Amino acid sequence: MEQFRDKTMYRRLSSQLLAALQQDVSHVRGERTVENGNLQGLKGFEFNKQTRFHRVCRASHQVQLNREKGTVDVTFDKFDPRYELTVPKHTTHFKMMLTVHAINFDTHQTDSYSTLTSTIPLHTQLQDGLALHLDFKPNDPRHLIVSLGIIFVEILDGREYEIKAGIHNAMCITRVYEKQALVTQPAKPSAATILAHKPVALIPPTTLKRQHQNSTRKLHRSIIGTKQVSTAQKMELIE
């Protein structure tokens, strides 16, 4: 980002993050965090206030991000840099830069990825357009911030020079993909839990009476088979 920032970038970015924090609706005042705020306000943020990306680069382009695969692609339609770019004096070539920042604002865990095109002559018509591809960690659940920038250079006698120390370079945040909600799978119930919640079948009264009579008969036969019992005992068992 050193190639694009101006002296006010950190102050302006801090203001944007404060605005995001204030839109945190999941916490009470005093406990709000940027992590749970609305980060969509960062879209369009210019790293160099003096040179806005969409003013110097008017070529139409599309941004596609696939979180699951960990890829982001920016494709420009065919364009003529001489007419679609506003370039500073002495510019002979330019480069495009694509960056992705994966950020957790609570833990301050940040990973940055970037890619830069080769040096493209200003007088070359890009009939096939221009494509930038970038890989990052697949299935990263953090906030993903995509930025696109342009660098102006002069090539003289085979050597590359920045135009006025890069003060005309531009970069802006073009997309913000907020963090994914973590989905936890419910734990499988244990055997004890299943048994504890297993419905108990109700036995009809007629069945209970029949089971009681059968048990009584079995006990009666068992007693008779082992010892002599009195008539009174037999009647008592039958009852």
Residue pairs with C-beta under 8 A, 6 or more apart in sequence:
1 9
1 47
1 171
3 97
3 149
3 151
3 166
3 169
3 171
4 47
4 48
4 149
4 166
4 169
4 170
4 171
5 47
5 48
6 47
6 48
6 49
6 50
6 167
8 49
9 47
9 48
9 49
12 45
12 49
13 45
16 41
16 42
16 45
17 34
17 42
17 105
19 41
20 34
20 37
20 38
20 39
20 41
20 42
21 32
21 33
21 34
21 37
22 32
22 37
23 37
23 38
23 41
24 32
24 33
24 34
24 36
24 37
24 38
26 36
27 33
27 36
33 105
33 106
34 105
35 104
35 105
35 106
35 143
35 179
39 143
39 145
39 176
39 178
40 176
40 178
42 145
42 173
42 176
43 173
43 174
43 175
43 176
44 172
44 173
44 174
45 172
45 173
46 52
46 53
46 170
46 171
46 172
47 147
47 149
47 170
47 171
47 172
48 167
48 169
48 170
48 171
50 167
51 167
51 168
51 169
51 170
52 170
52 172
53 148
53 149
53 150
53 170
53 171
53 172
53 174
54 172
55 86
55 170
56 85
56 86
56 87
56 150
56 168
56 170
57 84
57 85
57 86
57 150
57 170
58 84
58 85
58 86
59 76
59 77
59 79
59 84
59 85
59 130
60 76
60 77
60 79
61 74
61 75
61 76
61 77
61 148
62 74
62 75
63 72
63 73
63 74
63 146
63 148
63 174
63 175
64 72
64 73
64 74
64 75
65 71
65 72
65 73
65 100
65 144
65 146
65 175
65 177
66 72
67 138
67 139
67 140
67 144
67 177
67 180
68 138
68 139
69 138
70 135
70 136
70 137
70 138
70 139
70 140
71 133
71 134
71 135
71 136
72 98
72 100
72 133
72 134
72 136
72 146
73 131
73 132
73 133
73 134
74 96
74 98
74 131
74 132
74 148
74 174
75 129
75 130
75 131
75 132
76 126
76 129
76 130
76 131
77 129
78 125
78 126
78 127
78 128
78 129
79 125
79 126
79 129
79 130
80 125
80 126
81 87
81 94
81 120
81 122
81 123
81 124
81 125
81 126
82 122
82 123
85 94
85 122
85 150
87 94
87 122
87 152
87 168
88 152
88 163
88 164
88 168
89 163
90 154
90 163
91 122
91 152
91 153
91 154
91 163
92 121
92 122
92 153
92 154
92 155
92 156
93 119
93 120
93 121
93 122
93 152
93 153
93 154
93 155
93 160
94 119
94 120
94 122
94 150
94 151
94 152
94 153
95 116
95 117
95 118
95 119
95 120
95 150
95 151
95 153
96 116
96 117
96 120
96 130
96 132
96 148
96 149
96 150
96 151
97 114
97 115
97 116
97 117
97 148
97 149
97 150
97 151
97 171
98 114
98 115
98 116
98 132
98 134
98 146
98 147
98 148
98 149
99 112
99 113
99 114
99 115
99 134
99 146
99 147
99 148
99 149
99 171
100 112
100 113
100 114
100 134
100 136
100 144
100 145
100 146
100 147
101 110
101 111
101 112
101 113
101 144
101 145
101 147
102 110
102 111
102 112
102 113
102 136
102 137
102 140
102 142
102 143
102 144
103 109
103 110
103 142
103 143
103 145
104 110
104 142
104 143
104 179
105 143
109 142
111 136
111 137
111 140
113 134
113 135
113 136
114 134
115 132
115 133
115 134
116 151
117 130
117 132
119 153
119 155
119 160
120 126
120 130
136 144
141 179
141 180
141 182
142 179
143 176
143 177
143 178
143 179
144 175
144 176
144 177
145 173
145 175
145 176
145 177
146 173
146 174
146 175
146 176
146 177
147 171
147 172
147 173
147 174
148 171
148 172
148 174
149 169
149 170
149 171
149 172
150 169
150 170
150 171
151 162
151 166
151 169
152 162
152 163
152 168
152 169
153 160
153 161
153 162
153 163
154 160
154 161
154 162
154 163
155 161
162 169
189 197
216 237
216 238
219 237
220 234
220 237
220 238
223 229
223 233
223 237
224 234
229 237
